[in-house]
Amino acid sequence: MMSFLAFLIFGGIVGMLSAHLYPKKRLKLKELMVYALAGVVISFLVSFFGQTLSLFRSGQMLEWFSTLLITMLFVACWRALTGK
């Protein structure tokens, strides 16, 4: 599994960037932090389930790309559904 520090850094950055770059109104810092936390949680879950289902091994690029893609999809869907 990715290290805990990698979950925090990569997941947080991806969550904040995908929320910030989504083409609607700009978010406040509090909302960006929520998306950063969501990125960290999604990063952990993707890594855990991907390795459990033998889709990839720890540290492979597929693990990082799948985390990036799923976090961006989650943020886009969440912002579209909530109208924020």
C-alpha atoms as a printed R data frame, in Angstrom:
   type eleno elety resid chain resno       x      y       z
1  ATOM     1    CA   MET     A     1   0.000  0.000   0.000
2  ATOM     2    CA   MET     A     2   1.098  3.562  -0.545
3  ATOM     3    CA   SER     A     3   2.642  4.997   2.573
4  ATOM     4    CA   PHE     A     4   0.518  7.123   4.874
5  ATOM     5    CA   LEU     A     5   2.434 10.236   3.894
6  ATOM     6    CA   ALA     A     6   1.745  9.529   0.220
7  ATOM     7    CA   PHE     A     7  -1.986  9.238   0.992
8  ATOM     8    CA   LEU     A     8  -1.934 12.601   2.722
9  ATOM     9    CA   ILE     A     9   0.110 14.458   0.141
10 ATOM    10    CA   PHE     A    10  -1.127 12.957  -3.116
11 ATOM    11    CA   GLY     A    11  -4.754 12.537  -2.081
12 ATOM    12    CA   GLY     A    12  -4.954 15.992  -0.567
13 ATOM    13    CA   ILE     A    13  -3.405 17.714  -3.553
14 ATOM    14    CA   VAL     A    14  -5.561 15.842  -6.042
15 ATOM    15    CA   GLY     A    15  -8.727 16.532  -4.057
16 ATOM    16    CA   MET     A    16  -8.024 20.247  -3.752
17 ATOM    17    CA   LEU     A    17  -6.897 20.693  -7.356
18 ATOM    18    CA   SER     A    18  -9.812 18.824  -8.853
19 ATOM    19    CA   ALA     A    19 -12.272 20.842  -6.763
20 ATOM    20    CA   HIS     A    20 -10.504 24.102  -7.551
21 ATOM    21    CA   LEU     A    21 -10.319 23.478 -11.295
22 ATOM    22    CA   TYR     A    22 -13.916 22.305 -11.682
23 ATOM    23    CA   PRO     A    23 -15.633 24.922 -13.885
24 ATOM    24    CA   LYS     A    24 -18.065 26.457 -11.415
25 ATOM    25    CA   LYS     A    25 -17.704 29.141  -8.770
26 ATOM    26    CA   ARG     A    26 -14.526 29.148  -6.717
27 ATOM    27    CA   LEU     A    27 -14.597 27.470  -3.343
28 ATOM    28    CA   LYS     A    28 -13.680 28.744   0.093
29 ATOM    29    CA   LEU     A    29 -10.746 27.306   2.006
30 ATOM    30    CA   LYS     A    30 -13.035 25.245   4.251
31 ATOM    31    CA   GLU     A    31 -14.641 23.553   1.249
32 ATOM    32    CA   LEU     A    32 -11.236 22.896  -0.322
33 ATOM    33    CA   MET     A    33 -10.129 21.181   2.875
34 ATOM    34    CA   VAL     A    34 -13.184 18.914   2.752
35 ATOM    35    CA   TYR     A    35 -12.254 17.905  -0.789
36 ATOM    36    CA   ALA     A    36  -8.646 17.367   0.297
37 ATOM    37    CA   LEU     A    37  -9.859 15.033   3.043
38 ATOM    38    CA   ALA     A    38 -12.050 13.232   0.516
39 ATOM    39    CA   GLY     A    39  -8.993 12.851  -1.717
40 ATOM    40    CA   VAL     A    40  -7.024 11.282   1.122
41 ATOM    41    CA   VAL     A    41  -9.824  8.834   1.944
42 ATOM    42    CA   ILE     A    42 -10.368  7.925  -1.714
43 ATOM    43    CA   SER     A    43  -6.634  7.457  -2.172
44 ATOM    44    CA   PHE     A    44  -6.566  4.995   0.708
45 ATOM    45    CA   LEU     A    45  -9.649  3.111  -0.470
46 ATOM    46    CA   VAL     A    46  -8.463  2.802  -4.069
47 ATOM    47    CA   SER     A    47  -5.091  1.529  -2.921
48 ATOM    48    CA   PHE     A    48  -6.588 -0.932  -0.456
49 ATOM    49    CA   PHE     A    49  -9.225 -2.394  -2.752
50 ATOM    50    CA   GLY     A    50  -6.987 -2.387  -5.820
51 ATOM    51    CA   GLN     A    51  -4.390 -4.435  -4.007
52 ATOM    52    CA   THR     A    52  -6.986 -6.652  -2.362
53 ATOM    53    CA   LEU     A    53  -8.502 -7.478  -5.749
54 ATOM    54    CA   SER     A    54  -5.002 -7.941  -7.231
55 ATOM    55    CA   LEU     A    55  -5.477 -5.179  -9.792
56 ATOM    56    CA   PHE     A    56  -2.053 -3.704  -9.011
57 ATOM    57    CA   ARG     A    57   0.792 -3.819  -6.506
58 ATOM    58    CA   SER     A    58   1.905 -1.129  -4.120
59 ATOM    59    CA   GLY     A    59   3.688  1.762  -5.793
60 ATOM    60    CA   GLN     A    60   2.730  0.927  -9.369
61 ATOM    61    CA   MET     A    61   1.739  3.780 -11.638
62 ATOM    62    CA   LEU     A    62  -1.712  2.241 -12.098
63 ATOM    63    CA   GLU     A    63  -2.324  2.767  -8.384
64 ATOM    64    CA   TRP     A    64  -1.487  6.481  -8.683
65 ATOM    65    CA   PHE     A    65  -3.465  6.993 -11.904
66 ATOM    66    CA   SER     A    66  -6.526  5.188 -10.573
67 ATOM    67    CA   THR     A    67  -6.429  7.332  -7.435
68 ATOM    68    CA   LEU     A    68  -6.179 10.460  -9.563
69 ATOM    69    CA   LEU     A    69  -9.023  9.439 -11.875
70 ATOM    70    CA   ILE     A    70 -11.440  8.289  -9.181
71 ATOM    71    CA   THR     A    71 -10.832 11.375  -7.029
72 ATOM    72    CA   MET     A    72 -11.468 13.682  -9.983
73 ATOM    73    CA   LEU     A    73 -14.648 11.780 -10.902
74 ATOM    74    CA   PHE     A    74 -15.883 11.905  -7.317
75 ATOM    75    CA   VAL     A    75 -15.313 15.651  -7.005
76 ATOM    76    CA   ALA     A    76 -16.951 16.368 -10.362
77 ATOM    77    CA   CYS     A    77 -19.992 14.227  -9.544
78 ATOM    78    CA   TRP     A    78 -20.301 15.648  -6.026
79 ATOM    79    CA   ARG     A    79 -20.137 19.262  -7.209
80 ATOM    80    CA   ALA     A    80 -22.586 18.572 -10.051
81 ATOM    81    CA   LEU     A    81 -25.087 16.916  -7.723
82 ATOM    82    CA   THR     A    82 -24.875 19.486  -4.950
83 ATOM    83    CA   GLY     A    83 -24.846 22.469  -7.300
84 ATOM    84    CA   LYS     A    84 -21.791 24.048  -5.679
